[in-house]
Amino acid sequence: MLVVALKPGHDGAVAAIDNRQLLYSLESEKDSRPRYTPLLPTTILDIAERLDALPDVVALGGWGDIRPRGIAYTGAGYEGTHEPTVTTSRFFGKEVKFFSSTHERSHIYMALGMAPQDSSPVRTVLVWEGDVGAFYLVDSAHRVTRKIQVMTAPGARYSFLFGLADPTFPDTGGRPRLNDAGKLMALAAFGNARDASPDITDVVERILKHDSMYPAPKAEYRDSVLYNAGVESIECKTAAALLTERLFEEFAQVAREQTPEGSPLYISGGCGLNCDWNSQWAELGHFSSVFVAPCTNDSGSALGTAIDALSTFTGNPHIAWDVYSGLDFVHDTRPDAARWRSRRLDHDTLAAALASGRIVAWVQGRWEIGPRALGNRSLLAEPFGVETRDRLNDVKQREDYRPIAPCCRVEDLAKVFHEDFEDPHMLYFRHVRESSGLQAVTHVDGSARSQTVAASGNPPLHRLLSAFAAKRGVGVLCNTSLNFNGDGFINRMSDLVLYCESRGIRDMVVGDTWYQRIEGS
């Protein structure tokens, strides 16, 4: 059965599953388009070009756009766990099953289908994202038997705090911005919830209890200490730490009281990108295991709808998948031979260049699904100097308080971190050993969000890390996404050359070819 699913709204994407194997999950923002881009015709054409047959099932994810006169719904709509709609329709001359289920269900079934199979009689799914905040109990037949509501709009509440402190965010008519949550997560590490004054505590509790974040109610907080205080103010950092703590407490209390102890927990939704929260769920002790998919935010919703359709028609949501299920790199031009010389990649020589302080644009295979660069569309650099972190943030044209993540060989985990569990998708935080000297990738609170790299998971990156370990003692590098500021990953040579030439990057590796900028060019 070939299932093709479409995700409308922001983070537009299309996914294809054939005989339980993920073929592609393509996000429209990738290939240097603006972050959160809606589904584009070119994305649909990209997948159509690569499939060998028309689909048996066309699945449309539900959505709801807020309009001046109400909400305009697409497909099955945004919220709810009710049964999907299934009809028969024609698709380019072929009779197909047309399927639609809610956006809420896309998160539930994305987690169910991507998680490792287990024999538990009941599973707990947590969906916490911009609008939805609830637990779901799922039986052995993969049916949702109960929804446990916790809080509406947890992600929007989190993002709103950033907008409240940001003087550029409007008092009225604004909506919590999708990219503010990640910035607030970085700022929270600079604060301490114990330092919260009564005024800050009052603001955080008001945010948790506010009826709606749409539109963002900033004008109602003019009397607060956080109103336009500045996002890098101590008030904002302290409030960020407190809100981070309080949001988790609200959900953890419900989990302990109303979900089955010892069941596996599957996490879905944009809040699943918060590595601190993921680590806290793993440490809670209430669940037998915790699973978070690499595309836990809306980037995985097309895939979730495809899995929901698969489960509806077969009774089984489980699929085989690989995180590198995007598109291959596009060689739409050749670097100018007057400015770039090419040579065959030698990992030892490249490792020496990295050790000497060079920044390398690193491109391998197909792009990663989800928002995290996992070694196929990455900027790599040595991890020891604070100045490396600052250089990378300057290259990426982003705030200097944003941390840089590392990638680390599994063989070196215990040498440089206090926790040596594997995390190939960079979804948990760990504490850096001070003796490691990894200043470029150690956040202000002593933590790092590391991708762990095994030889079987990403052979090219593991080989480079091994060569770097031979030079500097540990197989660790800075690993941050290869993208223009505000855009998805770079995926074509013309954009890569433009990026490197405009950012002062003198080394590009694409597959087995190493391009070096000619001195004086």
Salt bridges, closest charged atoms under 4 A:
ASP11 OD2 - HIS10 ND1 2.69
GLU27 OE1 - LYS30 NZ 3.11
GLU29 OE1 - ARG35 NE 3.23
ASP31 OD2 - ARG492 NH2 2.69
ASP46 OD1 - ARG50 NH1 3.95
GLU49 OE1 - ARG50 NH1 3.52
ASP56 OD1 - LYS94 NZ 3.02
GLU104 OE2 - LYS147 NZ 2.92
ASP118 OD1 - ARG123 NE 3.34
GLU129 OE1 - HIS103 NE2 3.15
GLU129 OE1 - HIS107 NE2 3.13
ASP139 OD2 - ARG143 NH2 3.14
ASP166 OD2 - ARG177 NH2 2.71
ASP171 OD2 - ARG222 NE 3.12
ASP180 OD2 - ARG177 NE 2.63
ASP202 OD2 - ARG206 NH1 3.90
GLU205 OE1 - LYS209 NZ 3.32
GLU205 OE2 - ARG246 NE 2.67
GLU220 OE1 - HIS210 NE2 3.42
ASP223 OD1 - ARG206 NH1 3.50
GLU245 OE2 - ARG194 NH2 2.58
GLU249 OE1 - ARG246 NH1 3.09
GLU250 OE2 - ARG246 NH2 2.88
ASP276 OD1 - ARG449 NH2 2.79
ASP298 OD2 - LYS7 NZ 3.41
ASP298 OD2 - HIS10 NE2 3.61
ASP298 OD1 - HIS103 NE2 3.18
ASP298 OD1 - HIS107 NE2 3.00
ASP308 OD1 - ARG105 NH2 2.75
ASP332 OD2 - ARG492 NH1 3.83
ASP336 OD2 - ARG339 NH1 3.18
ASP390 OD1 - ARG389 NH2 3.17
GLU399 OE2 - LYS183 NZ 3.32
GLU399 OE1 - ARG402 NH1 3.17
GLU411 OE2 - HIS462 NE2 3.00
ASP412 OD2 - ARG409 NE 2.64
ASP412 OD1 - LYS415 NZ 3.19
GLU419 OE2 - HIS431 ND1 2.78
GLU501 OE2 - ARG339 NE 2.90
ASP507 OD2 - ARG358 NE 2.73
GLU519 OE1 - ARG506 NH2 3.96
